[in-house]
Amino acid sequence: MIIATPSKIVAVHLNYRSRAAERGRIPENPSYFLKSPSTLSTHGADIVRPAECRLLAFEGEIGIVIGETVRAIPRERAWSAVSGITAANDVGVYDLRYADPGSNVHSKGHDGFTPVGPALLDARELDPAELLLRTWVNGRLAQSALTRDDMIFDPSFVIADLSRVMTLLPGDLILMGTPTGSSVVEPGDVVEVEVSAGEHSTGRLRNSVAATDGTFPEVGAMPRVDEATRQAAYSRPVGDVR
């Protein structure tokens, strides 16, 4: 593990213009959801698709690691609270997204659904406007976005906004959203995510997708798919879908 277990993982729902265009809306303000620390995983670990689910999707993201205790920090000082940058994959299953849209507990809360790594870059050496996020599936480039060109709410804005309502602690992880190109992957596929800035690179976070045998436990919401869900999973415009 490249970072200590965070007290919380906070993810931005919709934070790239290219992704917002797919979803058919531009957010006026950022909105967030929380992921359990048990979702944290590492470079090289399998991403395990839950039983009876078919629409597991990758989301390459920039992971921001907080380096100090932060409460109500001004935007102009917020970047100084960041200790490091890493590559992340905000994995989710669309089969269960209907159960709690917005909070994403059923779709993105599974153990191992937040791989990060392989390296942590020193934030002091980076310009947050010049972070390049790229994702490959089976060696094919699927996502590529530069923060200054595509990101709606920059890291300093997000940190300042979040710190108004919660204390951010050292080791906390913020996932900065995903650009266009997120889609469904199948068992056996390999997803790689890299964040770079000039000569600096996290290296490629590499994870293979694995299947699960058996059945999904029958308590609460069960996996289900309709055409709108399928279109959203494959990044086809379907209106207001988070």
C-alpha positions in Angstrom: 0.0 0.0 0.0 1.4 3.4 -1.0 -0.7 5.3 1.5 -1.9 4.6 5.0 -5.5 3.6 5.5 -7.4 6.9 5.2 -10.2 7.9 7.6 -12.3 8.5 4.5 -12.3 8.4 0.7 -14.3 11.3 -0.9 -15.2 11.1 -4.6 -16.4 13.9 -6.8 -19.5 12.9 -8.8 -19.0 14.7 -12.1 -15.9 16.8 -12.6 -14.7 16.7 -16.2 -16.4 18.6 -19.0 -16.1 15.7 -21.4 -17.9 13.4 -18.9 -20.5 16.1 -18.2 -21.2 16.3 -22.0 -21.9 12.5 -21.9 -24.3 12.9 -19.0 -26.0 15.9 -20.5 -25.4 18.5 -17.7 -22.8 20.7 -16.3 -22.9 20.9 -12.5 -23.1 24.3 -10.9 -21.3 23.1 -7.8 -19.4 19.8 -7.0 -21.3 17.0 -5.3 -19.7 14.1 -3.6 -20.0 10.6 -2.3 -18.0 8.6 0.3 -16.3 5.3 -0.1 -15.3 3.0 2.7 -11.6 2.5 3.5 -12.2 -1.2 2.8 -12.6 -0.4 -0.9 -9.0 0.6 -1.0 -6.8 -1.8 -3.1 -3.4 -1.8 -4.6 -1.4 -2.1 -7.8 -1.6 -5.6 -9.1 -4.6 -6.8 -7.1 -7.6 -8.2 -9.0 -10.8 -6.2 -9.4 -13.4 -8.8 -8.5 -16.8 -8.5 -10.2 -19.6 -9.4 -7.9 -21.7 -12.5 -8.6 -24.6 -11.9 -11.0 -23.3 -8.5 -12.0 -22.3 -7.9 -15.7 -21.8 -4.1 -16.0 -18.5 -3.5 -14.1 -17.0 -0.2 -15.2 -13.6 1.4 -14.7 -13.1 5.1 -14.0 -9.5 6.3 -14.2 -9.1 9.2 -11.7 -6.5 11.5 -10.0 -6.2 10.6 -6.4 -5.3 13.4 -4.0 -3.8 12.5 -0.6 -4.2 15.1 2.2 -1.1 15.7 4.2 -2.3 17.7 7.2 -5.4 18.4 9.3 -7.6 20.8 7.3 -10.7 22.7 8.3 -12.2 25.6 6.4 -9.0 26.2 4.4 -9.1 29.1 1.9 -8.9 28.0 -1.8 -5.7 30.0 -2.3 -3.9 27.9 0.4 -5.6 24.5 -0.3 -3.0 23.0 -2.5 -0.4 23.3 0.3 -2.5 20.8 2.3 -1.9 18.1 -0.4 1.0 15.7 0.3 0.8 13.5 -2.8 -0.9 12.6 -6.0 -1.5 9.0 -7.2 -3.4 7.2 -9.9 -6.8 5.7 -8.9 -9.6 3.6 -10.4 -13.1 4.3 -9.0 -14.6 1.0 -9.9 -18.4 0.4 -9.9 -21.1 -2.0 -11.0 -24.0 -0.4 -12.7 -26.2 -3.5 -12.0 -26.7 -2.1 -8.4 -26.5 1.7 -9.1 -30.3 2.0 -9.0 -30.4 0.9 -5.3 -28.9 4.2 -3.9 -28.1 6.6 -6.7 -25.9 9.5 -5.6 -24.5 7.7 -2.5 -23.3 4.8 -4.7 -22.9 2.4 -1.7 -24.2 -0.7 -3.6 -22.4 0.1 -6.8 -19.1 1.4 -5.6 -18.8 0.3 -2.0 -17.5 -3.2 -2.6 -14.2 -4.2 -1.0 -11.3 -3.6 -3.5 -13.2 -1.1 -5.7 -10.6 1.7 -5.2 -7.2 0.5 -6.5 -4.5 3.2 -6.1 -0.8 3.4 -7.0 1.8 2.3 -7.9 3.6 5.5 -6.8 2.8 8.6 -4.8 4.1 11.9 -6.3 5.2 14.8 -4.2 2.6 17.5 -4.6 5.2 20.2 -4.0 6.8 19.3 -7.3 3.6 19.4 -9.3 1.4 22.1 -11.0 -2.2 20.9 -10.3 -3.3 22.5 -13.6 -0.9 20.3 -15.6 -1.8 16.8 -14.4 -2.4 14.3 -17.3 -4.7 11.4 -16.5 -4.6 8.4 -18.9 -6.3 5.0 -18.8 -5.7 1.9 -20.9 -7.8 -1.2 -21.3 -5.8 -4.2 -22.6 -3.2 -1.8 -23.9 -5.6 0.5 -25.8 -5.9 4.1 -24.7 -9.4 4.7 -23.3 -9.1 8.0 -21.4 -6.8 11.0 -21.7 -7.4 14.4 -20.0 -5.4 17.3 -18.8 -6.7 19.1 -15.7 -6.5 22.6 -17.1 -8.4 21.6 -20.2 -11.1 19.3 -18.9 -11.5 19.5 -15.1 -14.5 21.6 -13.9 -13.6 22.1 -10.3 -9.8 22.1 -9.6 -8.2 20.4 -6.6 -7.9 23.6 -4.6 -11.6 24.4 -5.1 -12.6 20.8 -4.0 -10.4 20.8 -0.9 -11.7 24.3 0.2 -15.3 23.2 -0.4 -15.1 19.9 1.4 -13.2 21.4 4.3 -16.1 23.8 5.0 -18.2 20.8 6.1 -15.8 18.2 7.3 -12.3 18.0 8.8 -9.8 16.5 6.3 -7.2 14.4 8.0 -3.7 13.3 6.9 -4.0 10.3 4.6 -7.5 11.1 3.5 -8.0 10.4 -0.2 -10.0 12.5 -2.7 -10.9 11.1 -6.1 -11.2 13.9 -8.6 -13.7 12.4 -11.0 -13.3 10.7 -14.4 -13.2 12.1 -18.0 -15.0 10.6 -21.0 -14.1 7.1 -21.9 -15.2 5.1 -18.9 -16.9 1.9 -19.9 -17.6 -1.7 -19.1 -14.8 -4.3 -18.7 -15.0 -8.1 -18.6 -13.1 -10.8 -16.6 -9.7 -11.1 -18.0 -9.4 -7.5 -19.1 -6.5 -5.4 -17.7 -7.0 -1.8 -16.7 -4.1 0.6 -16.3 -4.3 4.2 -15.0 -1.4 6.7 -14.9 -1.2 10.3 -13.7 1.8 12.3 -15.0 3.1 15.8 -15.1 6.2 16.4 -17.3 8.9 14.1 -16.1 6.9 13.0 -13.1 4.7 9.9 -13.3 2.9 7.6 -10.9 3.6 4.7 -13.3 0.7 2.6 -14.5 -1.7 1.3 -11.9 -2.4 -2.1 -13.3 -5.4 -4.3 -12.2 -7.0 -7.3 -13.9 -10.7 -8.0 -13.7 -11.8 -11.3 -12.2 -15.1 -13.1 -12.1 -17.0 -14.4 -9.0 -18.7 -17.8 -8.9 -22.0 -18.4 -7.1 -24.9 -16.1 -6.5 -25.3 -12.6 -5.0 -26.7 -12.9 -1.5 -30.5 -12.4 -1.6 -31.0 -9.6 0.9 -31.9 -6.1 -0.1 -31.4 -4.8 -3.7 -30.4 -7.4 -6.3 -28.5 -6.8 -9.5 -30.7 -5.7 -12.4 -30.2 -4.0 -15.7 -32.4 -2.0 -18.1 -31.5 -0.3 -21.3 -30.9 3.1 -19.7 -28.5 1.5 -17.2 -26.7 -0.3 -20.0 -26.3 2.9 -22.0 -25.0 4.7 -19.0 -22.5 1.9 -18.2 -21.1 2.1 -21.8 -21.0 6.0 -21.6 -23.8 6.7 -24.0 -25.7 9.9 -23.3 -28.8 9.1 -21.2 -29.6 12.4 -19.5 -29.1 13.1 -15.8 -27.3 10.0 -14.6 -24.5 10.3 -12.0 
